[in-house]
C-alpha cells in the first residue's frame, strides 16, 4: 500500500483527507518531518485559512525546502485549497511571499451584484486538461465542493487543469504540471467525485512505485 505524507502545519483538518486516502487504498502519514517527506511515495499539502499564517507555519517548521525537493524528485504531489495557493509567488490576501513553485499570484474575487464571497458550496468544473490523471472516470463537468475568497492566477495558462465560474468570473480551479497537481476545491468534501479524484491520485502513486 503506498504511503502518502500529509503535511501537518496547523492549517486545516487533516482527518477527512486521511479518511479519503484510506478509502482510496493508501496509507496516509500525518507529518511535519522532512525525512517522512523524503521516504513517502507521495505528498499531499492540504490547508484551510489565511495565506500569511500558512507560509509562516511552513517556514517555521523548516518545510519549504523539503516541499520543493519532494516536487523536484518527481514523486506525485497534491495541493488542496490553501495548499494550492501557497505554491504561488504571492497573494492579495497577505504580504509574505509564497513558495514560488508556480509563477503567478493569488487574487481576490471581485464583488459583483448577486454573488457571495466566499465562493462556497457545490459548483461545476470545466476540465481544461481533460486527459489529466486526476479526472479519470469522472463525468463531464463534475460537481465539487468549494470554500474560498481567493483564486490562483497562473502566468502560464498551460498549467490550468480545470476552471470554475462564479458570477461572471471564470477562474482556475486546479493546476497540473508533470508530477505536481493542486486543486482549489475540497476533494475530501466532494462525495463520490472527490473520492474518485483521490483514488486517481493514489493510482498514479502506485504506478510510480518501483516493482
N, C-alpha and C positions, 0 to 999 in steps of 0.2 A: 504494500500500500504506500503510495507516495506521501512523503512528509512535506507539509506546506507550512512555512513560518508565517505567522500572522503577527505583524509588528505592533507591539503594545507601547504607545507613547502617551497614554492617558487621554486620548481624544476619541472616545467612542465606545459603544457596546460591542465587544468582540464576540460575545456569546452566540448571537444569532448567525454571524458569519461562520463561526466554527461548526455550529449545528448543520448549516448548509453544506459545508465541506465534507462533514462526516457522511451525510446523506449521499453526497456525490462520490463517495468511496475513497476519500483521502484521510490522512491523519493530520489534523491541524496542531500546531505547536505555538502557543502564545508566548512571545519572547521580546526582549529588547537587547538580546545578546548578539554581537556581531558574529560570533562563532556559529551560533544557530543559523544565522542568515547564510553563512558560507556552506554549512553542511546540508541545509534543506534542499529538497528537489525543486522548490518554487517558493515565491514570496508574495504575500498579499499585504498591501498598505491600506488599511481601512481608515475611517476618520469622519467625525462629525464635529461641528463647532467652527471656530474662527481661525483665519489664516495665520495671523502672527503667533498666537499661543502654540499652534501646531508646529510651525517651523522652530520655535524656541524649544519645545519639548524634544523634537528630533535632534537638534544640535546639542542640547544639554546632555542627552544620552549618548552622544558620540555616534549617532546613527547615519549622519549624512553620507559619509564616505562608504560605509558598508552597503547602503542602499544603492549608491552609484556603482559600486563594484558588483553587486548582485545583478544589476541590469546589464552591465558591460560583460558579465560572464556568459550571457546568453540564456540563462535559466528563465523560465516563464515568470513574469511579474505582473501582478494585477493591482491597480489602484482603485479604490472605491470612494466616491463622493469627495470629501476633503482630501483623501489620498490621491485623487486625480489633480485637484487644484494646486497642491503644494509641489507637484512635479514641474510647474511652470516658473517663469522668471520672477513675476511679481503679481500683486493683486491690488485692485482698487479698495479692497476691504482693509488692507493693512499697510504698514510701512516697510516691513522687513523683506529682504529678498527671499524668493522661493528657492527650490533646489536647482532650478535652471536646466533640468534634464530635457524638457521640451521648450522650444523657443516660443514665446508668446506671453500673454497677460490674462489674468482673471478679471472679468468685468462684471459690473452690477447690471441687473435688468433695468431697463428704462421704464419709468412709470407710464402706464397708458390707462385711459378710462376703461374700467371693466375688467382689468386683470389684477390678480392678487400677487403680492410679493411678500414672502417667498412663494415661488412656484412649488406647490405642494399637492401631492396626490398622484393619481394614475394618468399617464399620457403615453402617446404612441411614438415609437422610434421610426425614423426614416433611415434605413440602412444605406450608408454611403460606401461601405466596403462590404457588400453582401456576401462575399466569399470568405470573410474573416471567420476563423475557427470559433470565435465567441458566439456567432449567430447560427451555427449549425442546428438543424432540426427545429428552427423557430418559424412561426407563421410570418407572413408578410406584415410589416408594420406592427410588431408586437407591443403589447401594453406593459409598462414597467412603472415602478413607484419612485417618485422624486420628492425631495425636500431641499430646496436651495434658493438663495437670493442672488448668487453669483454664478457665472458660467465661464468656461475656459474659451479663449480665443487664440488658437494656434496660428503662428505666422505661416506655416506650411499647410495648406488645405488638404494635402495628401494624407496627413496623419489622421484626419477625421474618419471614424468608423461608423458613426451614426449622428443624426441631428434630431432635435425635438423642437416643436413650435409652441410657444406660449404667447398668446395675444398675437401681435404682428411680428414677433421676433423669433427667428429660427436660429438656434444656437447649437453648438457642439454638445452632444450627449455622451460621446465615447470617442476614444482615440485608440489606434493600434498601429504600431510600427515595429516590425520584427518580433522580438520576444516580449516587448513592453505593451501592455494593454491597460486601459483605465476607463472607468465609467462614472458618470455623474449621478446616475440613479443608484438605488439600493437593490442589488440582486437578492439579498437575504430577506427583503420585504416584498419581493415581486412574485410571490406564489410560485406556480409551476414554471413560468417563463424564467424567473430568476434562478430557480434550481437547475434548469436546463443550461443556463449560461455558466453557472458554477461547474456543472458536470462537463461542459465543453472545455473549460479551463483545465479541469483535472485530467481529462482525456489527453490534452496536449502535454501535460506534465508527464503522464505515463509514457507517451511516445518518446520523450527526451531522455528517459532514464535508461542508461546502458543495460543491455540484457545480461 
